[in-house]
Amino acid sequence: MAEVVAVLVAARDEAERIAETVAALREQFPATEVIVADDGSGDGTAAAAEAAGAVALRLPRRGKGQALSAAERAAPPGALLLCDADLRGDLRALAEVDADLVVARFEQRQGGGFGIAKAAAQALIRVRSGLEAEEPLSGQRLVGERARRAAFPLAPGFGAETRMTIDAVRAGLVVVEVPLPLSHRATGRDAAGFLHRARQLHDLVLACGPLAPNHRGLRLPLVGWTLGLRHPSVAAVVAIGLADDLWSGPERGFRAHLRARRTTGVLKLLGIPLAGLLATRSPSGALLVGLSANAVNQLDTKPGRALKAYLLAAAALRAPKGMAVLLLPYDLREMAMLGDAGSNALGALLGLKSVSRLTGRGRWLAIAALAGLTLLGERRSLGQLIERTPGLRELDAWGRA
């Protein structure tokens, strides 16, 4: 039997039900701390949880996965129990199973739609891990110490549980599903229910794709690869950047990569200018594409920074703006991140547009300016320079959570 050190509950606008849930959990696990992660509620959820005896974390609205990750950081080492805020039923049986990850399966189906989100989650788990999961979306889980290390921080949003299962299986851990007589407030086949499941399906797809930690340690979906679908002219740059996202080492800066020789950074250093050469048939075009890609990549150190820089330059060069505008809110809210695939692709788009708009002396002046920016970034942090410069500092911070 696992000794549960904390029960984690993600809640949003659950003031009417959270006290009953907390009281039931405290009765079932009397020596265990209940931590309620209030995900930006507009009602009295946090106060009601505290009144019922829970520890409440008042968080900005970021989604279920990030709320649970914040609660996990506040919990002591050991096994955790995860529980939805509207659950009714006894979860003690989960702690009696000898497995790394124990998932509660509802004995009777309640409400729901046509099973599209559930089927998608089952398929994603099967493809990514080989496990045939019956209940991939259940939020009622006993997470042992090894599973906790493998799965946290969780993927954001409603994809958190599905990605947790994938991470546990891929880490070689034991995953078991247990049928229990549980109930919860089910979504129906109405507009609100279908909207919820649409968000769930969206989060599932992102959560089961490539993820990476951002500057604050949050584990976010890498969405920069979508630029390759929208702009085939930079598909090769996207592929090179994605390789860096997935397999990069600790090296930072050109000099570190050149000393190490066989790194994904060296692949970018050689591959992106080569892609520019093939696209422009010009050495100066290759330099513009490579240096522009690196310049935007150097700025991708805080949410929204690279996208804002791209949009300002795109306005001057009349480069494509649609995908950047679409991705900006997700990047600013730390729900997704560009990664090297996205930032290098955006820079390459600027470089290609510069080639078509600049000739002769103007092109070489742009190359010199970008080379100077690259050298400056090798010696000093461009992000710190922005944060110390009035005007740029305020523009950089605008819209960021």
C-alpha positions, 0 to 999 in steps of 0.5 A: 500500500502506497503512503500518500503524502498529499492529495492534489485537486485542480479546481476552477469555479467550484465554490459550490462543490469543493468543500464537500470534495475536500471533506471527503478526501480528508475523511479518506486520507486523514493524515494527508494534506489536501492541496487545492490548486485554484486555477484562476477562479472567479468565485470563492473556490479558494476560500471554500477549500481553505474553510474545509481544511485544504491548503489553497494555491491561488493561481492565474488561469493557466489550465489543469496541467499547470495548476496540478504542476504548481500543487506538486511543487508545493507537496512533500516528496512521496506518492501523490493522489490526484483528484477532480474537484467534482468527484464523488466516491472513495479513492482509498482502493487506489493506494492499495494497488502495487503499481507506479501509476494507478488510474481509477476507471469509472464503473458506470459511464456518466454523460459525455459526448460521442467518445471522440476525445476518449478514442483520440486519447486511447489512440495517442497512448497506443501510438506513443507507448503501446499501452491499451488504455481503457480510461485515458482521461481519468483525473483520479490517479495514484502517482507513485514516486517514480511516476511522479519523477517521470511525469511532472511537470505535467503537460498543460491543459486537459492533456495532462493525464494522457501525457502522464500515462505515456511518460510513465509507460515510456519510463518502464513503469507499471500502469494499472487501471482499477474500476471504482464506483465513482461519479462526477458532474458529467458534461452533456451533449449541449453547446457547453459540453461540445466546447469543453470536449473540443478544448480537450481534444486540442490539448490532447494533440498538443500534449502528446507532441514534442514538449520542452521546459521553458525559462520557468521550468513549465513543460510546454508544447513545441508548436513552431513546427506548424510554421513548416506546414503553413510556409513550405519555403522554410520547412527545411529550417523547421526540421533542423530547428526541431532536431535541435529542440529534441536532441540539443545538449548543454552547449550555448553559443556558436563557440561552444557548439564549434568546440563540441563539433558534433551538436545540433547547433553545428547542424543549424550553423551549417544547415540553415544557410545551406537551406537559404542558399538552395532557396535563393541561389545566392551566397548573400541570400544564404547569409541573410537567411542564416543570420536572420534565423539566428537573430530571432532565435537569440530573442526567444528567451521569454514568452512573446519576445521573438514573436513581437520582434518578428511582427515588427520586422515583418511589418517593415518587410511585408512578410507573412504575419498570420501564423505569428499573430495566431501563436502570440497569445499562446506564447504570451500565456505560456500555453505553448512555445516556439522552440528552435523550430519556430524561432528559426523558421520565423527568422528564415522567413524574414531573411527570404523576404529581405532577399526579395526586397534588398539588393546590392549595398542594402543587402550587405548592410543588413548582413553586417547589422545582423552579424553585429547582433550575432556577435553582441549576443555571443558576448552579452544577453540580448534579453537583459539589454532589452529589459534594461532599455526604456521603451523596449522593456515596456514593449517586451513585457506587454501582454505577458502573464 
